[in-house]
Amino acid sequence: MRSCLITQTKGGTGKTTLTFALGVEAARAGASVLLLDADDTQRSLTSLIAKRSGDYPAIAEVSSGSVSDALRDADVRAYDVVLIDGPPRASLDVRGLVRQVDFVLLPVGASPLDVEASNIILKHVQGRVSFAYVIARADPRRAVVGHVHGVLAAAYSVGPTIYERSDWVTAAGSGRAPVEWNPNGKAAGEIASLWKYVDAQMRGAAKV
């Protein structure tokens, strides 16, 4: 089992849609995938999956305090890939959880203020687990995206940027990922690149 926690304390960074789209991409690549919805204040991931007509990826709701127990469950560990939509806050739960996953992905907006806000979760992750930032919901017309990427990459690992595309909004309305709505679109290509990056990071850091 390879596991990744997608988490951030600041809202609006796209962590839920990233978790979902990465799960779909992993399943399309042939992996058995389980999504754990640990955002027990909104359950946006569960609502998104409920709109789907297909039966993948699988999903389970867990409270933020019971994710660690879920990751030790034999049925959960039977999946190839487990992706966790993390709680929308930094807590003792998160600090304990990061030690049990292979990799943590930290979505962040393309602005200095968003990067600064992410320091809250960074202190719970750094030194405990392999992690990387991903700039998400970026405006392709703004030069600041490249600036923020450079600032982050100077100190941390950074995955491929995910831009704000109309395919994200249109596809989500019917519970689909961008690749299922427009396979040849830019959004589909960007999430495919991010999945390859995340999968490589998980494999490189996988725990027994």
N, C-alpha and C positions, 0 to 999 in steps of 0.2 A: 504494500500500500504506500502510495506517495501522497503527501498531504500539504495543503497550502492554506494559510489563513489570509484572507483579504480584509483588511481592517483600516480604520481611520477614525479619529475622534471628531473631525469636522464634517458636517453634513454637506451634501451636494457634490461629493468627489466622484460619484459613480461606482462605489464599491459593489453595490448589489447587481447592477447591470453587468459589471465586469465579471463577477462571480458566475452569473448566469451564462454569459457569452463564452467564457472560458470552459465552462462545463459542457456546453453544446459542442465546442470545438474539440474537446478531449474525446467526447463520445464519437464524433465523426471520424476521429483518428483511430478508433477501434478500442478505446479503453472503456472499462466499466466504471461509471462515474456516480458518485453520491455527493449531493449538495447538502450541507448542513446549514440551516437557517438559524443563526444564533443571535439575530437582531430581534430580541423579544419585545421591543417597543413598537415595531412597525410590521414585521413579517412581510416586507415588500417582495422578497424573493419567493416566498410561498405563493403570494398573489400572482406573481408573474408566471410561475410554473403552472398554476391552475388554469391559465388561459390557453395552454398548449393542447394540441390534439394528439401529439405523440406521447410515448411512454418513457422517454429519456430526456434529460438525465433524471435519475431518482432523487428524491428530496426527503429530508426529515427535519422536523422542527425540534430544536433543543433550547433549553434555557442557557443563558450565557455562563452560568455556573456549572453546567453539566456537560459541556463540550469535551472536557478531558476524559470523563467517564465514557462518553460515546466513542471516543477514539480508541479506547481499549476494548470495546465490544467486538466479539469475533465476527458478527455479521457485518459490522462496518469495515473491519479490516479485510474482509473478503473482496472489497472493491479495489480496483487498480488505482483509482484517483479519488481523493476526498477533498473537496473545496469548501471552505467555511466562510460564509458571510458573517463577519465578526460583529460583536456588539458595538454600538455607536458611542463608545466611551472608553476611556482608559481606566482599568480597574485591577484589583488583585486577581480577578479571573483571567484577564488578559496576560498578566505576568506569568501565571502558572501555565497557561495554555501554550505560549510561544515556545516553551521548552519541549512540547510534545509534538509539534508539527515540524515538517522538514524545511518549510520555507514560508516567509511572510511577504506579502505584497502590499505596499502602502500607496494607494492612489492619492494624488495631490493635484490641486489646480495649478494652472500656469501663471502664478503671481507670487511675488515675494511674501505677501501676507499669508497665502496658503501654505507656503513652505515653512514659514515661522510657526504657524498654528500646528503643523505636523510634529513639532518638537515634543508635544505632549505624549504622543504615542511612541515616538522614537526612543525615549528613555526607557521604555518597557521592553524594547526589542533589541536594541544595540548591545552586542556582547553576549546575547542569549541564543540567537538563532540566525541562520542565513536569511537575508532580507534584501529587498530592492524597492526603490520608488518606481512608480509609473505616473507620468503626467497624463491625466485623463480629462476628457471633455475640453480639450484644447481648441482654441480658435485658429484654424489654419492660416488666417489672414494676419495674425499678430506676430511681430518679431520677438515679442517678449517670451514666446514659447521656447525659442532657441536659447535665449538668455537663461531662463530658469533651468532648462536641461543642462546647460553648461555648469551652472552653479552647483546643482545636485551631483552631476557626474564627477566633479572635482573632488568630492568627498565620499560618495556612496555609489553603489551599483544602481543603474537606472535601466529599466526595460524600454521597449519600443513605445513611442508616444501614441496615445489613442486620441484622435481628433473628434470634435463634435460634428457629426454627419447626420443628415436627415434620415438615413437608413436606420439609425438607432431608434428614433422616435416612431417611425412608421412600423418597423418590425415588432417593437415591444407591444404595440396595441393588440396584436394577435398572439402574443406569447412566443414570438420567434426571435432568434438571434439574427444579426445582420446578414450572415452567410446564408441563412434560410430564406431571406427576403430578396437579397440581391447578391448572388454568389460572386459576381465579378466586380462588385463595388469596392471602393476604397476602404470602407469600414470593415468589410469582410477580410480584406487583405491585412489590415492593421491588427485585427484581433487574432488572426492566424499567426502572425509574427510574434505577438505577445504570448500566445499559447506555447509556441516552440521555445521561447525564452524561459517561461515559467517551468515547463516540463524539464528542460535541461538543468535548471537550478534545483528542482526537487530531486532529480536523479543524482545530481552531484552531492547532495547533502542528505540523502535518504537514510533514515534510521532503521535499524533492524526491527 
